Every structure is written in structure tokens, then in C-alpha cells.
Amino acid sequence: MNHFLPIKFELEHVFLGSSGVNVLSLEGTELYFRWEPSFKNYEPFREVRIEPLPEEWSLFWSALDDIGFWEWENLYQPPEDTIVDGHIFNLDIEFNGRELVTSCWCNAPDKIEEFYQALEGLTDLDFQHPGGVA
């Protein structure tokens, strides 16, 4: 049994300007990445099955510990009276007795770039771009 496998892993990144969403979810022992465009004339729907090795999971969890991931707030949003245009992401990860549920609307934790780098190391996908590719 893979003791690096999370109990729950759900990530949704909505691209407001690009009109679509990246979704990453744990199904059994595999991660499934889905790109769901909002418009038919945009990039086609894309689905990728990912089964990270235990070593890749281990590096991912270590990276999350290093950036203080488990202490992130439950909600990030822009200051009041601020006009915003950005991205939205929702995250629910449970592993090793810890769970983080957070929503970010046009604002994010300080170490979000490091989180995305760790995620790319785990999945080989650039989750900050529509469809997972830059």
C-alpha cells in the first residue's frame, strides 16, 4: 500500500479570462487532470490520468511542509474596494491526519508559486495555464 497517497485531493483552478477550468482530483490511487473549456471553439476538452510514484508523492509532501501549506487560511480574497480580474481556485487536500480546505478569489497565499512548482513536479503539468500546458 502507498502510504504517501492522500485521503482526498481536489483542486479546481478557474481561468476567468480564458473561460475554462483545470480540475485535478484523486480517484482511487490515481490523479485525474481535466481541462474543461467554457466555449466549444476554445481548446478541446483534455483528460490525463496520472499515477505518481511514492518518491514523487514524498517530494510533494515535503515541499508542502517547507512552504507552510497546512497553515494556509481558508479564504483568500482581494481587499474591499478593489477592482479585480484574476483567477479563482479551490483546494481540498487531506493527508496524514491533516486537511486543508481553501478558496482563493483573485488573491492567494504568499507561497502559491512554490505550491504550483511542487504540483508540477508531481504531475508534469503546468497547472497555472489552461489545459496544463504553457
Backbone bond lengths (Angstrom), bond angles and torsions (degrees), N, CA, C in turn:
res aa  C-N    CA-C-N  psi(-1)  N-CA   C-N-CA  omega(-1)  CA-C   N-CA-C  phi
1 M - - - 1.456 - - 1.533 109.62 -
2 N 1.303 116.19 142.73 1.455 122.43 -178.41 1.529 109.42 -85.61
3 H 1.340 117.08 102.48 1.462 119.26 -178.77 1.528 112.88 -77.55
4 F 1.338 117.39 2.60 1.464 121.55 174.54 1.526 111.87 -96.10
5 L 1.324 117.40 -5.50 1.459 121.89 -177.23 1.526 110.66 -74.83
6 P 1.334 117.66 131.77 1.470 119.73 179.26 1.528 111.20 -72.72
7 I 1.320 115.49 161.99 1.457 122.03 172.56 1.537 108.85 -76.71
8 K 1.323 115.31 -40.18 1.462 121.65 -177.46 1.519 108.80 -142.17
9 F 1.318 115.89 142.27 1.462 121.25 176.73 1.520 107.62 -153.04
10 E 1.301 116.89 103.27 1.465 123.16 179.49 1.524 108.35 -132.66
11 L 1.309 115.99 123.09 1.456 121.40 179.03 1.520 108.67 -137.17
12 E 1.319 115.22 131.43 1.460 121.48 178.88 1.528 107.26 -131.80
13 H 1.329 116.35 125.83 1.459 122.05 178.64 1.524 107.48 -122.15
14 V 1.327 115.96 113.47 1.457 122.32 -177.99 1.524 108.79 -98.23
15 F 1.315 115.92 126.73 1.461 122.54 178.63 1.520 107.94 -100.00
16 L 1.321 116.47 106.58 1.463 119.69 -176.21 1.526 111.65 -65.87
17 G 1.318 117.47 -48.65 1.454 120.17 -178.44 1.513 113.04 -72.26
18 S 1.310 117.85 -27.56 1.464 121.86 -177.65 1.519 112.83 -92.85
19 S 1.313 115.41 -7.94 1.454 120.70 175.20 1.524 114.34 57.67
20 G 1.284 115.70 54.77 1.455 119.96 176.99 1.512 110.65 -167.33
21 V 1.333 115.83 -177.82 1.459 120.13 -176.99 1.524 110.42 -144.79
22 N 1.335 115.22 138.28 1.453 122.97 168.30 1.525 107.26 -94.92
23 V 1.316 117.15 133.15 1.459 121.98 178.36 1.526 107.91 -128.01
24 L 1.321 116.63 133.14 1.452 122.21 175.57 1.516 107.17 -128.38
25 S 1.332 117.22 124.24 1.462 119.54 -177.69 1.517 110.69 -142.35
26 L 1.320 114.58 149.08 1.456 122.40 176.99 1.517 108.48 -86.61
27 E 1.319 114.88 126.70 1.460 121.46 176.14 1.522 106.76 -131.66
28 G 1.328 115.45 104.83 1.459 119.71 -174.39 1.509 109.83 70.69
29 T 1.319 117.18 -119.49 1.465 121.62 179.18 1.519 112.20 -105.80
30 E 1.326 116.90 6.57 1.456 120.81 -175.73 1.524 111.42 -119.08
31 L 1.307 114.72 151.61 1.461 121.01 171.31 1.524 107.76 -95.77
32 Y 1.311 115.57 140.15 1.455 120.84 175.37 1.520 108.73 -118.62
33 F 1.319 114.76 125.80 1.454 121.88 176.26 1.519 107.46 -103.35
34 R 1.331 115.19 133.40 1.462 120.48 176.80 1.531 109.23 -133.20
35 W 1.307 115.58 133.27 1.455 122.36 170.55 1.513 105.66 -106.01
36 E 1.330 115.54 122.60 1.453 121.12 -177.63 1.532 108.66 -120.53
37 P 1.334 117.40 97.33 1.463 119.38 178.96 1.524 110.68 -70.69
38 S 1.313 115.50 150.91 1.464 120.18 179.01 1.523 112.50 -82.84
39 F 1.323 116.64 -25.63 1.459 120.67 -177.39 1.521 110.02 -117.87
40 K 1.302 117.37 139.90 1.468 121.55 -178.82 1.521 112.51 -64.86
41 N 1.320 117.29 -29.10 1.462 119.04 -178.53 1.533 112.51 -84.92
42 Y 1.342 116.74 4.35 1.462 120.64 176.12 1.530 107.78 -89.79
43 E 1.314 117.86 -169.39 1.456 120.88 179.03 1.525 109.92 -55.17
44 P 1.321 118.03 147.87 1.464 120.27 -179.43 1.531 111.81 -70.78
45 F 1.322 114.24 158.34 1.461 121.28 173.55 1.523 108.37 -52.80
46 R 1.315 116.64 140.57 1.461 121.37 -178.94 1.512 108.65 -134.66
47 E 1.332 116.91 137.11 1.463 121.33 176.63 1.519 109.06 -135.73
48 V 1.346 116.02 134.74 1.460 122.06 -179.24 1.521 108.09 -133.58
49 R 1.320 116.20 131.60 1.471 122.02 174.98 1.526 107.83 -95.68
50 I 1.333 115.92 132.16 1.469 121.24 -176.15 1.522 108.28 -128.93
51 E 1.315 117.12 130.86 1.463 120.98 175.33 1.527 108.61 -126.10
52 P 1.356 116.21 86.43 1.466 119.10 -178.37 1.531 112.35 -61.09
53 L 1.308 114.75 146.18 1.459 121.12 175.29 1.529 109.41 -73.77
54 P 1.321 118.03 156.83 1.471 119.91 177.63 1.529 112.44 -54.16
55 E 1.339 117.62 -36.57 1.461 120.85 179.37 1.529 111.25 -65.06
56 E 1.328 116.62 -36.53 1.463 120.57 178.90 1.529 110.65 -69.54
57 W 1.344 116.20 -41.16 1.465 119.42 174.91 1.521 110.19 -60.89
58 S 1.318 117.55 -44.04 1.465 121.65 -179.12 1.526 111.23 -58.43
59 L 1.333 117.10 -45.12 1.472 121.04 178.23 1.529 110.64 -63.84
60 F 1.325 117.08 -39.05 1.457 121.46 179.36 1.526 110.91 -62.55
61 W 1.337 117.32 -49.13 1.466 120.88 -179.07 1.528 110.76 -63.43
62 S 1.325 117.16 -38.69 1.471 120.35 177.62 1.520 110.97 -63.03
63 A 1.333 116.25 -41.91 1.469 120.30 178.72 1.528 110.52 -62.94
64 L 1.338 117.31 -40.84 1.464 119.79 179.04 1.521 111.07 -64.14
65 D 1.324 116.89 -41.02 1.470 120.18 176.44 1.527 110.61 -61.21
66 D 1.333 116.43 -42.02 1.466 121.13 -178.12 1.529 112.95 -62.75
67 I 1.331 117.72 -31.95 1.469 120.18 -177.31 1.532 112.16 -95.25
68 G 1.324 117.92 3.29 1.459 120.24 179.30 1.521 113.19 72.22
69 F 1.319 115.98 29.08 1.459 122.45 -175.74 1.528 113.25 -52.71
70 W 1.317 117.80 -43.43 1.468 121.65 -173.76 1.530 112.38 -69.93
71 E 1.327 117.41 -9.81 1.464 121.66 177.88 1.526 112.41 -101.13
72 W 1.319 117.96 4.32 1.456 119.86 178.81 1.522 110.41 -61.40
73 E 1.311 115.69 153.21 1.464 121.84 179.10 1.527 110.32 -74.14
74 N 1.323 116.07 165.34 1.464 120.90 -179.97 1.525 113.13 -81.96
75 L 1.332 116.93 -18.53 1.462 119.64 -178.05 1.522 110.00 -146.20
76 Y 1.320 114.96 130.91 1.467 122.12 173.19 1.519 106.63 -123.80
77 Q 1.310 115.53 126.95 1.461 120.41 177.06 1.517 108.39 -146.49
78 P 1.319 116.84 162.18 1.469 118.86 -178.16 1.526 110.79 -71.09
79 P 1.327 115.97 159.31 1.468 119.13 175.49 1.523 110.61 -59.94
80 E 1.320 115.38 153.27 1.466 119.72 176.98 1.520 109.90 -60.65
81 D 1.300 116.13 156.46 1.468 123.39 179.77 1.527 112.72 62.90
82 T 1.323 117.09 23.90 1.455 121.35 177.55 1.518 108.68 -111.29
83 I 1.311 117.02 128.85 1.458 121.18 175.04 1.518 106.86 -83.98
84 V 1.332 116.10 125.29 1.459 119.16 -174.77 1.519 111.16 -127.11
85 D 1.304 113.64 154.75 1.452 122.69 172.06 1.515 104.84 -150.01
86 G 1.281 117.05 107.95 1.452 119.31 -175.55 1.509 111.32 -161.63
87 H 1.297 114.68 -149.66 1.445 121.55 -174.04 1.531 110.04 -112.55
88 I 1.310 114.21 162.65 1.459 121.87 177.05 1.520 107.22 -125.90
89 F 1.320 116.84 135.51 1.456 116.64 169.06 1.515 110.65 -140.17
90 N 1.331 112.71 148.85 1.460 122.53 178.83 1.515 107.42 -125.03
91 L 1.314 115.11 141.38 1.450 120.50 -172.33 1.521 110.09 -142.60
92 D 1.318 116.64 134.96 1.462 122.97 174.75 1.520 107.75 -142.25
93 I 1.332 116.24 106.01 1.460 121.88 -179.44 1.520 108.33 -126.33
94 E 1.329 115.34 131.91 1.463 121.34 176.14 1.521 108.60 -128.47
95 F 1.334 114.74 125.90 1.461 120.38 -178.74 1.521 110.08 -155.94
96 N 1.306 115.72 135.22 1.462 122.52 171.51 1.537 112.54 53.91
97 G 1.335 116.49 43.63 1.458 121.05 176.94 1.517 115.24 81.17
98 R 1.334 117.92 3.67 1.463 121.66 178.90 1.527 109.08 -121.49
99 E 1.329 114.76 146.83 1.457 119.33 176.90 1.523 109.11 -139.39
100 L 1.324 114.95 139.73 1.460 121.03 174.13 1.521 107.98 -125.30
101 V 1.310 115.25 124.89 1.460 122.58 172.61 1.517 106.07 -120.85
102 T 1.321 116.81 119.33 1.457 120.41 -179.18 1.522 110.76 -142.55
103 S 1.306 114.72 150.75 1.461 122.39 174.68 1.524 107.67 -127.31
104 C 1.297 114.87 135.49 1.461 120.04 -179.16 1.522 108.75 -127.82
105 W 1.312 115.80 124.11 1.454 122.45 -179.98 1.519 108.16 -121.46
106 C 1.325 115.28 104.26 1.468 121.96 177.80 1.523 112.70 55.00
107 N 1.306 116.70 26.09 1.457 123.91 176.56 1.522 105.65 -161.37
108 A 1.319 117.49 155.79 1.461 120.01 -175.29 1.521 110.60 -154.50
109 P 1.335 116.71 165.27 1.465 120.36 175.58 1.529 110.75 -62.78
110 D 1.319 116.00 158.39 1.461 121.27 -178.98 1.526 113.38 -57.50
111 K 1.301 117.50 -35.35 1.470 121.23 -173.75 1.529 112.80 -99.15
112 I 1.319 117.61 27.66 1.464 120.49 -177.86 1.530 111.83 -63.24
113 E 1.324 118.02 -35.76 1.472 120.37 179.06 1.529 110.71 -62.14
114 E 1.333 116.63 -41.71 1.455 120.94 178.97 1.529 111.12 -66.19
115 F 1.341 116.31 -34.72 1.463 119.92 175.98 1.528 109.84 -62.53
116 Y 1.337 116.28 -47.25 1.458 119.75 -179.60 1.529 111.95 -64.52
117 Q 1.322 117.78 -34.04 1.469 120.43 175.97 1.527 110.50 -64.94
118 A 1.328 117.14 -42.94 1.463 121.03 178.03 1.530 110.33 -64.21
119 L 1.315 116.67 -39.52 1.458 121.49 178.70 1.528 110.95 -64.97
120 E 1.328 116.28 -39.65 1.460 120.00 177.13 1.526 111.04 -64.97
121 G 1.343 117.01 -38.69 1.458 120.04 175.92 1.524 112.59 -62.79
122 L 1.310 116.93 -32.16 1.466 122.10 -179.80 1.525 112.03 -78.45
123 T 1.335 117.09 -36.72 1.469 120.77 -170.25 1.526 115.37 -113.28
124 D 1.333 117.87 -15.24 1.469 122.91 -172.44 1.534 112.10 64.15
125 L 1.337 116.52 24.21 1.462 121.35 177.98 1.523 109.35 -121.45
126 D 1.322 115.66 143.55 1.458 121.31 176.30 1.524 107.36 -91.60
127 F 1.305 115.93 91.48 1.457 121.97 -170.67 1.518 113.52 -69.12
128 Q 1.331 118.07 -13.10 1.458 121.08 179.59 1.519 112.60 -81.86
129 H 1.314 117.44 -3.84 1.455 121.92 -179.52 1.532 110.07 -118.84
130 P 1.310 117.21 143.56 1.463 120.04 178.12 1.534 111.43 -54.88
131 G 1.306 115.82 133.08 1.454 120.64 179.61 1.508 114.70 80.24
132 G 1.341 117.44 -2.86 1.461 121.61 177.94 1.513 115.09 81.00
133 V 1.320 116.67 9.50 1.464 120.08 178.73 1.522 110.05 -129.74
134 A 1.329 115.13 140.02 1.464 120.33 -179.68 1.509 110.77 -83.63
